[in-house]
Amino acid sequence: MKGNQHWHDPVAESYAATISHKVPGYHLLHELSVDVLETEIKGAASRILTVGAGGGEEIINMLQRKEDWLITGVDPSASMLDMAKQRVSQLHMEARVTWYETALNKVSAEAVYDAAVSLLVIHFVENRLPFLQEIARRLQPGAPFVLAFIQGEMNSSAFQQELHMLSLFMKRQGLGKEVFSSFNDRLGRATYPVPEEEMRGHLIEAGFRDIRPYFQAGMIKGLVCKRGRREADER
């Protein structure tokens, strides 16, 4: 495993300390995501692609609950990926995880995975369709894909209500006003919420089908779908 020179990176430390206080239902989301995968995946030993693996919460959940799953973790952030590596190392399960410190489009598309997970990542991606297409072309037909993201139309009254709910949630978790203000300031500039129907359209165009929700807490939405025909790769 690569050295943990970034383990004490301020960004990584801040993420680890506060993420569950910023995202309503954070731990439940990860638990239910593994439930969904376990329900959808047929067969024993399975290869799972985790896109945006930094932090490692989803990887830890999968490793602890399914001893025959092999995980590939992809994340371009060295500090975030080192956090995930540290957590896996503490479980002595390094042999079951392959790491790629890069963007997904730099990872070989030859490997065909039995499932993919990308939780709380795609709302940081401005061009979502190519991101989803890269995931789709690495999955075999029928493979499940579990996705969670910040959903909503930023200019709508519903989204503004959910923002207020989030500010109340963060306050109850003991976070200062500046934490919510920082999140709010990044909306539309570094964080890109997307309406659920628009996300469904992107998923269909990328080659996914049988899309259904499995989680929602305020503005956080979880969808599960399946990889469709391989012909979608040629679009």
N, C-alpha and C positions, 0 to 999 in steps of 0.2 A: 504494500500500500504506500502511496506517496506520503511524504512527511506532512505533518499538520501545521506548517508554518503559518497558515491563514486561520487556524482554529480560533485565535483570539482577535481576529479582525473585528473592528467595532460594528460593522454592518452585520456580520454573521452573529455576533453576540447579541445584538439588539433584536434580530429576527428570532433567535431561539428563545429569548426571554419574554417576548411580547406577542408573538404571532397568535397564540391561542386566546389572547385578550383582545385582539383586533378582529378576529373572524368568529362570529357566532356559530356555535356547533362545530368548531374546528376538529376536535377529536372524534365526534360522532360521524362527521363527514368521512374521515379516513377509515373508520371502522365499517361503515356501511359500504364504502367503495370496495373493500375486500369482500364483503358479503356478496355484493353484486357480481364481482369477478368469479368468486367461487361457485355461484349459481350458474353463471353463463359458460364457464370453461368446461369442456368435456375432456375426460382423460386424466391421466396422472401427471407425470412430469411435464411442466409447461414453462415456456420462455415468455417472460413479461417485460415489455419495454416501458420504462418510466421516463417521461419527458418533462424536464424541469425537476430533477431529482434532488436539488440542493435542499438541505434541511433533513431529508431522509425519513420524514414521518411515514409516508406511504410505504417505503421500502421496509422499514422496521415492522410495520403491521403485517406485511406480506410474509416476511421471513419468519416471524414468530408464529404465524398461524398456519402456514402451508410449507411443510418441510421439503416438498418435492418441486417447489417453484424455483426457477433460476431467473435472476433479475438483471436487466441491463439498465444502468442509470446514466442519463445524459443531462448535462447542464454546462453552460459556458462559463459560469462563475466559479473560479477556483476556491474562493473562501466558502461559498455555499456548499460546493461539492465536498470540500474537506470536512465540513460539519457532518454531512451524511456518512462519509467514510469513518469518521471517529465513532459515530454511533453504532455502525455495523461492526467495527473492530471490537467494541465493548461486548458485543454479543458473540464474538468469535465465529462469525458467519461470513467472513470475507470471501471464502471459496465459492459462494453462491451468487456473488455480484460481480458484474463487469462494468467498469466505469469509463465514460467518455467525457472529458472536459472540453466540450466544444458544442457548437450548434448542431441540431439534428441533421441538417442537410450536409454536414461534413462527415457523418457516420455512414459506413457502407450500407447500401440498401439491399445487399444480397441476403442478409439474414432475414428469415421470415418468422415473425413472432406470433404467439398464440393469443396474446392480448396486449393492450396498451393502456397506460394510465397517464393523465396529465391534469393535476389538481392545482387550481389557483395560479395558473401560469398564463393562459392564453389572453387574459385581459391586459397583459403587458406587451402583447404582440399586436402591432398596428395592422399588419397585412396577414390576416388570419387564414385565408384560404390556402396559400402556399404552405403554411405551417401544418394545417390539417392534411393536405395532400402528402406531405413528407411522412406523416405518421401512417396514413393509409397504405402507401406503397410498401411499407415494411411489415404489414399484417397479411396473414393468409385469409382467404375468403371465409366469412362467418365468424372471424375473431372479434371479440368484444372490445370496445373502446370506452373507457370511463373518463369523463371530462367534467371539471367543475370550474366555474368562472363567475365574475361579477357581471350580473345581467341587469338590463334596464335601459331606458331611454333617458339620457341625462337631463333633458329639458322638460321631462314630464313631472307632473305633480306627484305621481306615485314614487318616482325615484327620489324626489326631494323628501318625501315622508320616510322612505327607507334610510336616507342619509341621516335624518334626525334620529331615527331609531338606533342607528349605528353609533351616533354620538352618545346616546344614553347608555348603550351597552358598554362602550369603552370607558365611560365615566364610572360605571358600576364595577368595572374590573380594576379600577384604581389608576387608570392612565390619565395623564394630564391633558388639558385642552389642546396643547400644541400637537399631540399625537394625531388627534382627529383633524386638526387644521392642516397638518402636513399631508394627510391622506386626501383631504378635500382639494387641496391646491394641486395635486398631481393628476386629478381627474381630467381627462381629455388631453393631457400633455405627456404623461408617462404611463398612465393607467387608462385603459380604453374599455369602459363597460359596453356591452353589446346586448340588444334586445334578444330574447330567447328565440323568436321566430327568425331573426337574421342569422343567429348561430345555427339553427336547424337548416337553413338554406345553404350555409357554408358546408355543413356536414354532408348534405346530400350531394352537393357539387363535387366534394372531395371523394365521394364513393362510399359513403356510409348509408345505412338504412335501419329500419326498425328502431327509430329514436324514441326514447321515453325518459321522463324524469324519474329520479330516485331520491333527490334531496333538495330541500330549499330551506334557507334560514335568512330572512331578510333579502338582501340583494345577492346572496350566494346561491347559485343554482347548480345542481348536479344532473347530468344527462348520461345515459348509457345507450350505445348504439352498436351496430355490427358492420364489419367490413363487407361490402358488396362485391360485385364482379370485379375481376382484375382489369377489365377493359377501361375502368375509370382512370387508370394510370396514364392512359394515352391522351387524355383531354388536355 
